[in-house]
Amino acid sequence: MLRQRNEGDGATGSQRQTDRKSTAAGAGLLRRSTAACLCATAVLLAGCSMPTPYVPLLENPKDGRTFYLSPRGDDSDNGRTPKTAWRTLRRADALRFKPGDRLRLEAGARFTGGLSIGQGDAGNTRKPVVIESYGEGRATITARGTRAIEVHNTSGVVVRDLILVGNAASFRTQDGIAFVSDLPGDRKLPYVRVSRVEVSGFRNGIRLHGGNAASGFRNVVISDCALHDNQDAGLVTDGPPFSADAPAYAHDQVTVSRVTAYRNVGDPRASDRNTGSGIVLGSVRRGTVERSVSHDNGSSSSPQAVEGPEGIWTYDSTRMTLQRNVSYGNHSGSRVDGGGFGLDNNVSHSVMQYNLAYGNDGSGFLAYSAAPNAAHTGNTIRYNISHNDSRELQQYGGIVALGTRVSDLAIYQNTVLTTANGAVRAPALRLEPSLRGVTVRNNVFVTDGSPVVAVQGTVDASAVLMHGNDYHSSGAWALLWGGRVYTDMATWRRETRQEVLGAQVTGTDRDPCLAQVPVPAAAGPDLRGSGPTRGALAGRCADTLALAAVDLRAMGVDPGPVDYFGAPLNGSPGVGAVQTGPPV
């Protein structure tokens, strides 16, 4: 299973770089039910429509100096205009940056080397240092065995409109863009912005590393980036080892928006750690990943690894939100993990909502903890859709909760559809021992003959409560509970007292009659270029399911303001992630 991510040390050459600058400033996402599965891919497309393009704040050029790089430049010039541009990154790297300074690289040109901004180079929230392109298109930085851009023990930095490419040596050992803090104490360096960059050919595309006593970064926004063909991950944040007795987080207020992470393949030699994830946030307090896509990662992760990658996940973090994202076609070489989304070790008070997972080797949505503590608590999985996940790894399912200690987990208003993939028959929901205070309410679980739900070990009401769910199979109906296979819902309900609320019988095994209906062409992008490109998940049998659901508000649960498609909720929601078709 997923464990604390080991991203290596925070070794940096920035201190040496700072010293060099001081002396070389002038150098240089069933037929009635079965057919429903076919539309799930299109479902998210309306739920994850792309917003208006991000337009960054343009800093006032008068706030600082501007320097230019051009392949036609001359390092002996002053670099202050396009006509007197410098030629090499070596020359620009010798510059000691001041608040408001800009370094502008000519669009369409390639520059070999790297840039370092060290503790002696200062930007701030109001006057950041900006590294960007000028002209039409983007400039390319090609790194040879080094990081392309490194920011060490400082902040107030904007990196935008660049292409960063690493060679074989950088792929094995270096980060494309690295923000590193190894300052003493719990100091959070403020203001980091990365936008419209493409990063490939590195160990990690973008990394925020905090060390020591949870020093790190605050007020971080990473947006509109393409992170692909890297080794360990597209984007990763990490920090010091987690302590449940005194939790501390290296980073605060981290937002990842409209980022695409794909073909980050993993390291076939790394048996001691997970590699090949798309987006990983570790050691973060108050973080968000939204409107992002992670796909086809992990294809070369190690077969011997004790833990595997995921598309989008978080660990050792609190108050995290993963919302309106797509994660599909992710893999695991070790036959462990390889899922779409995850709340992993030591994650608390966090939510996964309005996401689509499909076609992943492992689970669609995973809540997991192997840590011998009570830190994994207070989390929510709601209004998500899982379509044909666990394609290769039967030990998982569409939604999965397992591990040594997972407590106070709320799973509600999700729609999960799973069909067999040859001999692989995974359940729509899998729950394993050591759970406490887990509630499963108002979900739609659909399979074509697999156990609709698989719950292993001894389970009582203090561990799991299930109310208002639809458990449907187009094949033989089965539910695995504590080592016994139930073949009808009435017997299971009577013997376990699940789907009973006082004198009220809740839940159903009726066909949800999911169907594809048209939505506006502008609802979202065609993510895969084949199959249904526009669609919605709507319940044509809503009347037969209406009495199955429970009133979440009466149970003290806020169901939220909208369903998966953003349609406002009027009264208590019924079952599943979608309450109505999206507005036309």
N, C-alpha and C positions, 0 to 999 in steps of 0.2 A: 504494500500500500504506500501511499504517498507519505513521506516523512519530511522532516525539516530539510529544506533545500540547502545543498552545499554548493555554493557558487564559487568556492575558492576564496583566497584571501583578497584583501583590498590593496594588494601591492601596487604601488604607483611610482611613477618616475617624476611626479609633479614637483617634489621638493628639489630634486636635481634640476628640473626644468626652471623652477623659480630662481634658483641660484644662477643658472646659465643666463636667464633673462637679465638678471641684475648686472651681469658683466658683459653681455653681448647685445645690448639694446639696439645697436646699429648693425648687427650681423644678419641677422636674418631669421441556414436550418434541414374493405372486407365485404366489393359487391355489398352494398350497404356497409358492412363493417370492414371487409377486406379492402374495398376500394377506397375506404377512408384513409388508409395509410398513404395512398398515392398523393393525397393532397397536403399531407403534413409539411412536406418540403416547402410548398407554396405559402403555407400558413403564415410563417413569420414575415413573409415579404411585405405584407401590409403592416405588420406589427413592428417592423424594423425599417421603416422608410427613412431615407436619408434626409437630413435637415438641410437648411440653407448652408451653403459652404461657409466654412469658418473664415472670417476676415480678422486678422490680428490688428491690435493697436499699433499704429505707426508712431514710433517714438520721434520726437522732434529732433531733427538732425543738429539743431543748434545746441542740444544738451551735451554734446561731446564731439570727439573727433571722428572722422570717417577715413578709412583706409581701403585701398583697392588692390586686388590681385588680378593679373591678366597674363596669359602666356606670352604676350608681346611686351610685358613690362620689363623694368630694369630695377634690380634690387638696390642700385645706387641712387635711384630717385627717391622722392619723399613719400610716395604712395598715397598722396592726399587727393588725387583726382584720377579719373580713368586714363587720362593721357600721361600721368606720371605714376602709374601703378607699379607696384612691386611685381616680381615675376614668380617667386617661390614661397611655399609655405614656411620654409626655413627662415626666411627673412621676417615673415609675419609673426612667427612663433617667438621671435625675440622681443616682440613688443610687450611692454607692460601696460595692460589695459586699465583704463580709468572709467568711472561711472559715465554711461552714455556713449561710450565708444562703439563704433561699428567697424566690422571687418567684412568687406563685400568681395565675393569671388565672381569672376565673370561667368555668366550662364553659358552652358555648352562646352566649357573648357574643363580639362582634367588637370588636377594638381596632385602630385605625389607627396606623401608624407603624413603629417598629423599636426594637430594644434593642441596646446596645453594652456589652461587658464588656472593659475595657482593661487595660493593664499595671498600672494602679494598683488594679484590682479583683482580689482574690485569693481563690481557693479552693484546696484541696489534695486529695490522694488520700483522706484520712480525713475531711475536712470539705469536700466540694465545694459550690460554689454551684449551686443547683437552680432551673431555670425550668420551670414546670409549670402544669397546670390544677388547679382544685379543683371539687368537685361532680360531677354526672353528665355524662359526655361530655367534650368538649375545647373549649377556647377557640380562637378564630381571630385570627391577626394578619394584617392586610392591609397590605402595603407598597406605597407609591406612589413608584416610582423609586428605592427604596433596598433594601438588604438587610433581611430581617426580623430576623435575629439575627446579630450579629458578635462574635467573640471574638478579640482581637488581643493577641499577645505575652503571653498568660497561659493558664492551664489550670486543672484541677480544676473542671470544669464539667459539669453534667448538664442536658440539654434533653430533655423528654419530654412526651407527652400533649398535643400542640398541633397545630393546623392552620395552615399558613403559605401565604398566597396573595399573588402579586405582580400588579401591573398591567402594561400594555404596556411601560412604561419599564423596569420591573424585569426583564421577560422578555428584553429586549435586552441589558441591561448588568449586572445584579446577581445575586448568589447568594442563595438562600433562607436557608441557614445557612452562614456562613463562619467557619472557624477559620484565622487568618492568623498566621504568624510570620515576621518579618523581623529577628530578633535576630542579632547577630554570632556567628560561630563555628558549631560543630556541636551546638548546644544543642537537646535534645529536651524539650519541655514535657510533663509527664506527666498522664495521666488525663483522657480525654474520653469522655463517654457521651451518645449520642443514641438515643432509643427511642420507638416508637409516635408518630412524627410523620408527617404528610402534608404534602408540599411540592409546590406547582405554581405555574406562572406566573413562573418566574425563568430566568436564563441557565443556571445549574446549580442543581439542587435542594439538594445539600449539597456543600461543597467544603472540603478541607484543603489549604492552600497553604503551602509552605515556600520560603524564599528564601535569599539570600546563600550562605553556606558550609554548606548542608544543615541549617540550623536548621529545626525542624518539631515534630512531636508524637509522643508515645510512649504506649502502652497506651490505644489507641482502640477502642471498641466501638460500632458502629452497627447497631441491630437493630430488627426489626419495624416498618419504615418503608415508606410508599408514596410514591414519587417519580415524578411523572407530569406530562405536558404542560409540561415545561420545554424550553428551546431547545437547549443544547449537550449536556447530560448530566443523568441523574438524580443520580448521585453521582460525584465525581471527586476524586482526590488528585494533587498535582503538586509539583515541586520544581525545583531549579536544573538547568541543562544537565548531561547525564551525561558523565563522563570515564572511559574504559576504563582509563586509566593509574592513576587514583586514584578508584575508584568510591566515591561517597558518596550516601547516601539521606536524604531529608528526614524520613521517618517510619519508625517502628519499632513492631512489634507492633500491626498494624491488623486488626481482625476485623469483617467485614460479614456479618450473619446474618439470614436471614428478611426480606430486603429485596425489595420488588417495584418494578421500574423499567419504566415503559411510556409510550408515546406521547411520548417526549422526541424531538422531531421533527427537530431540526437547523436550521441557518441557511442558507437558500438563497443568501445573499449572501457566504458565507464560502468563497472559493476557495482560501485559503491554509492551511487547517487542516481537521481532521475535526470534524464536529459531528453530534449525534444518536445518541450511545451511551447505553446503560443504566447500566452500572457500570464505571468505569475507575479502576484503581489504578496510579499512577505514582510513582516515587521512594519505594518502600516496601521495607524489609527486614523479613522475617518477617510476611507478611500472609496472610489467609484470606478467601475469599468462599464462603459455604456456605448451602445450603438457601434460595437466593434465586432469583427469577424475573425475567427481562428479556424483554420482548416488544413488538413493534410500534413499535420506535424507528427513527429515521432517515428517515422518510417525506418530509421536506422538506429533507434535506441537499443541499448545492449540487451541481448537475450539472457544474460546472467544477472542483470540488475535486480536488486531486491525491491525496488520501487520504480514506478513508471511515470510517464508524462501525462498531462491533461491539456485540453485546449485552452481553457481560461479558469484559473483557480487562485485561491488565496490560502495562506497559512500564517500562524503566529501573528494574527491581526485581529482587530476589533472594529465594530461599527463600519463594516464594509457593505457595499451595494454592487451587485453584478446585475445589470438590467439592460433589456432590449438588445441583447447580443445574439449572434449566431455562432455555433461551434459544431463543425461537422467533419467527418472523414478523418478523425485523428486516430493515431495508432500507438501500439506499444510492442516493442520487440520482446519484452520479458513476459508477456501474457499477464501483466499486472497493470491496473489502471487503464490508460488509453481512452479516457472518457471525454465528455464535452465540457462539463463545469464541475468545480469542486470547492467545498468548504472543508479544509483539511485541518491538521493538528492545530489545537489551541486557538481556533477561531470562535469569536463570541459576538453576540448581538448584531448579527449580519444577515443579509437577505439576498437570495437569488430570485429575481422576478422578471416576467415578460421576456424570457429568453427562449430560443429554439435550439435544440440539440438533435442531430440526426446522423445515422450512419457511422457512429463512432465504434471503435473496437470494444470499448468498455461502456460504463454507465453513461446515461445522459446527464444525470445530476447526482452528485455524490456528497454525502456528509460523513466524514470519517475522522476518527482520532485513534492513534496508537499510544498517545502520551498517557502515563499513569497519573493523571490529575483531573480536575473538574473544569478545566478551562474551556472545553468545547461545549458551549451552552448558549441558550437564548437566540437560536438561529431560526430562520424562516425560509421555506422553499414554496413559492406561490406563483400562480398564473404563468407557468412555463409549459412548453410542449416538448415532449420527447417522442421522436418517430424513428422506430427501428434502430435503437441503440443496442449496445451489447451484441454487436454482429459477430464478434469473434470470441468473446469471453463470457461464457454462460454463467460464471459465478457472480455476475453483476445483474443488471436489469435496467429498466428505464430510469427509475428513481431508487437510490440505494442509501441506506443508513447502516453503518457498521463500525466496529472498532471496540476498543477497550472501554471508553466512556464517552457517550454522546447523550446529552441531557437537554430537556426543554426545547426540543426541536418541533416546530410546527410545519406540517406539510399539507397545504390546502389549495384548492382551485387549480389543480394541474390537469393536463390531458396527456395520457401516455398510451402509445400504440406500439406493440411489438409483434413481429411475426418471425417464424423460424427462419434461420439461415442454414439450411442443410441440417446437420445434427445439432447445431447450436439452438437451444430453445430457452431463452431467458425470460423471466417473469417481468411484468410491468412494474412491480414494486418488490424490492427485497429488503427485509429488515433482519439484522443479526443480533446476537446477544449483547449484553452490557449496555442496553439502552435504558433510559429513564426519562419519563415525562414526555414521550413522543406522541404527538397527536396527528392523525391522518384523516382529513375531513374534506368532503365535497370534491373529490377527484374523480376523473374518468380513467379507468384502467381497462385496456382492451388488448387481448391476445388472440391468436388463431389456434390455440390448443395447449400452449404452455401453461403451467400454473399461473393464474392471474396474479396471485400474490404468493410470495415465499417468505415465511417467517420462521427462522430457525432458533433452536434452543427453547428454554422455558420462558414463557412470556405471560405476564399478568397485567392487570389494569394499571399498575403503577409504572409499568414500562411502556406500554403502547395502548392507546385508545383510538378506535376507528369508528367514524360516524359519517353518514351521508355520502358514501362513495358508490360509484357504479363499477361493478366487477363483471365484465362481459367477455365471453370467449365465443368465437365463431366455430370452434371445434369442441372437443370434450371439455366440460367445465371442471376445473380443479383448483383447489387452494391448499397450499402447504402451510401447516401451522404447528410449530413445535414438534416436528417429526411425524405428524399425522397428515395424510392426504384426505381432504374433504371433497366430495363430489357434488354436493348441493349446498346452497347458501343457508337454508333453514337449519340444517344440522350444525353447521359451523357456528351460526349465530347463537343457537340454543346452548351449545356446549362451552363456548368461550365467552359469551355475553358481550361480544363485540357487535357493533351496529345495533345496540340497544341503549336507549336514553330514557331512563325511568321506565314509564309504561309505553314509551314510543318505540316502534320498530323503525330503524332508519336503514338507508342503503338499498341497493337493488342490483340485480344481474341483467337488467334489460339491455337490449341493443340501443346504444345511444344514437344510432342512425346518422352517423357523421356523413356529411356530404360536401362536395366542392361547389361553391357558388362564385360567380364572378365578382371581381372588385375592380376599382378603377385602375387603368394601366399605370398611373403614376404612383400606385401604392407602394411600390418598392422595386428593387433591382432583381433581375434574373441572376441568381447567385451561381447557377451551375450550367446554364446555357442549354438545358435539355429537360424534357418532361414538362409538367404544368408550370407555367411561369407566373401565373396570377391565381390566387384562390383564397378561400377562407374556410375555417372549420366552424360549421354551424350545426346545432342539434335539431334535426327535423322531428325528433320524438320528444321534444321538451315537455309536453304534457304528461307523458308516461314517467318522466324522471323527476317532475316537480316535487313530488312528495318524498323523494329519497333524500334530498339535501337537508342539512340542518342550518339553523339560523346562527351564523357565526357571531353576530353582535350579541345575541342572548347568552353566548358563552364567553363574553368578554374579549372577543377577537375583532379587531378592526379589519374588515375585508379589503380595505383600500378603496380608492375612488373610482377605478376603471378596471375593465377586463383586459385580456391580452391585447386586443386591438385598440385599446384606448377608449372604448365605448363606456360612457358613464354608467355606474351601477345604480339601478333604481330599486331600492329595498334590498332584501337579502339575496345574494346571488344563488343560482342553482348550481349544478355540478359542472366541473370542468373549467378550463381556462377561458373559454369563449362563451359569453352570455348571449350575444347576438352576432350576426354578421356585421362586418365593418360598414360604416355609413357610406352610401353611394352618392 
